Amino acid sequence: MTPTAHAEEKPPLAKGKISNAALDVMRDKLSSCWSIPDSPNLDSLTVKVVIELKPDGSLAKAPRIQSPKPGKEFQDFANSAIRAIRKCAPFNMFSADYLENLGEIVVTFALSAIPPTSQQ
């Protein structure tokens, strides 16, 4: 399976929604970059990471966790998601014109959403 993502656009400038094809490419790219730590209780964890992109697809700001939670397992899981985003950037599957008018993209990471790569 793949991560879920949605965009919050800056009204009234946005010219449309992110295409499903672009989201598929983003999900595939993130899947290949995500390596999570070993822990027996990760199946129930979900983390949402908010990103903003420059017109060239690079990160405009540091990714941030939406609704962070306490606990080492959550922190390790969240950090693995942020590492995946940083490793995968830039996200050049979106047009520059579109990115100029895009607000935030929220990417949800969960073991059921993105199959992680094995850690080496």
N, C-alpha and C positions, 0 to 999 in steps of 0.2 A: 504494500500500500504506500501512500505518499502523504506528505504533510498537507495540512490545509492552510490556505492563505487568503486574505481578503485585503482590499485597499480602501482606505478612507481618503477620498479626494478633497481637494481644496475647492469648494464652490465659489463662484460659478465658472471657474476656468477649465475644469476638467472636460475632456472631450469624449469620454466614454469609459467603459469598464475595462479592467485588465482582461485580455483574451484568455480563453481556456487553454489555448496552445502555449501561450507564454507561461501560464501557471504550471502547466505540465513540465515544461523545460526547467522551470525554477525548482519544482519538486524533485525531478530527477537529479538535478545538480546538487541540491541539498542532501539528498539521500546518499550520494557518493562521497560527501564530505563529512558526514556525521559519524562519529565514533564515541560511544558512551562508556562511562566507567562501569565496572562490574559491581552489581548490587542485586540482592535477591528481591527487592521490593520496588523495582522500577516500573513494573507493568501498570500500576495504577497512577503513575505520575504523568502530568501534562504541563507543559510550559508554553506560554505565549511570548514571543519575542517581537518587539516593535522595531521596524527598520525604516529609515528614510534614505532615499537614493538620490544621487546627483544625476544630471542628464546623461552622463557617460555610464551609469549603472553602478558606480562605486558608492560606498557608504558615505552619506552626508554627515552622519553622526554615529557615535558608538551605539551598537544595538542595545536595547534595554528590555528588561523583563517586565511584562505587564503583570501586576499583582504578585509580586514575589512572596514566597512563603519561607518560614523558618525551617531549619533542619539541614543537616549535612547532605542527605540524599537528594533533596530538592536542589540545593545549591550546586552539587556536582552535576546533576542532570541539566540544570539551567546553563551552567558554564559550558557543558558539552554542546548545547544548542548554539550558544554564542560563538564558540570556536568554529562550528560548522559554517555559520554565516560569514564569519571573517575569512575562513579558508576559501569559501566559494566565490566571494566577491571578486570581480564585479558581476553584476547581474545584467548582462547586456542583451537579454531576451526582450526587453521593453524598448520602445522607440524613445529617442531623446525628447521629442516633443511631448510625448505622454508623460515622461518622468518629470518634466518641468512643472507640470500641473498636478502631480500626484502628491498626496499628503503622506500618509504612513501605510506601510504594509505590515500586517500582523500575521506572523507565521506560527502555527501551532505545531509543537513537537510532542509526539507521544510514540511509544513503542508500537502501537497499533497503526500509527500514521506513517512513519518512515522506518523502513527496516535499516537499522544501523549497520555499519561495517564493523568487522571484528577489530578490536584494538590490538596493536602490535607493540 
